[in-house]
Amino acid sequence: MSANGYRDYFKVLGVERGADADAIKRAFRKLARQYHPDVNPGDKSAEARFKEVSEAYEVLSDPEKRRRYEQFGQYWNQMGGPASGGPGGYDVDFGRYGNFDDFINDLLGRFGGAAGMGGGFGGFGSGFPGGFAGRGAAPADLDAEATISLPLSDAFRGCERTLAVNEERVQVRIPAGVRSGSRLRLKGKGNLQPGTGRRGDLYLNLQVQPHPIWRLDGDHLRAELPLSLDELALGGEVVVATPDGEATVQVPPGMNVGRSLRLKGKGWPVKEGRGDLLLTPVLRMPETLSERERDLLGQLRQARSADPRAGWISSALL
């Protein structure tokens, strides 16, 4: 900061003067994570740096504030300065956030909706070319985003979640069949512009957690189906698990590992019905064999008529 209190906010964030909103946001995220007090406990210089980059982002992320800053440069403080009340006036209550990502998402959202908070211009407006938009100027973006992580079972059946949004508890109904990357919009639940009552929307980005058995494949659900040697060789009815409970399927004799059994309409919920359930057999050998089993397998070895590697060795030579 210079002696007259002027900060070059572009240098503070390490971006070019022509940087777009996305570049400014990326730079802020990187620096905020680097200098956050939780990462640097007791480091006053890091805390001061953190407040500085936060102040820079507050100004440069708002189109109206940035326009005034770029137009008047070192006279920015005389024109009302940042919404925080001028350099050095920015402060954050870190204790209200459960984790760092909550803090960053809230900070990005609040800064996006901070237009019109920078104090009026009094009688200065008519004294400079171009004029100014006074208090209550439309915000650059009052919308906010949050990420919700769901177990696969909740994504499959649908569920309800209660969120704390701007000190308000919001009940959210998540429909059945959502996937990672799905986005829900809560109209009128975003950031509030002080003094105007204007409020943006809240967008929820959904992430579905991996499941130890089921894997989503398009509209279908896939899983491995453990089978014994005799079940693979002889086939027959076996009891399997599905997302809806147990079911009985017919395994054809001599089924090769890698092929799949298809249960129609037992897969992922879609707009009209459900996809399919695909079960891929895998050979599950017991860790130990009884004497009877070893004897029978020995007889099978003696009686086997086909070589499972016939033609494989010669074809595999390079």
Secondary structure, 3 states (H helix, E strand, C coil): CCCCCCCCHHHHHCCCCCCCHHHHHHHHHHHHHHHCCCCCCCCHHHHHHHHHHHHHHHHHCCHHHHHHHHHHHHHCHHHCCCCCCCCCCCCCCHHHCCCHHHHHHHHHHHHHCCCCCCCCCHHHHHHCCCCCCCCCCCCCCCCEEEEEEECHHHHHHCEEEEEEECCEEEEEEECCCCCCCCEEEECCCCCECCCCCCECCEEEEEEECCCCCCEEECCEEEEEEEECHHHHHHCEEEEEEECCEEEEEEECCCCCCCCCEEECCCCCEECCEECCEEEEEEECCCCCCCHHHHHHHHHHHHHCCCCCCCCHHHHHCC
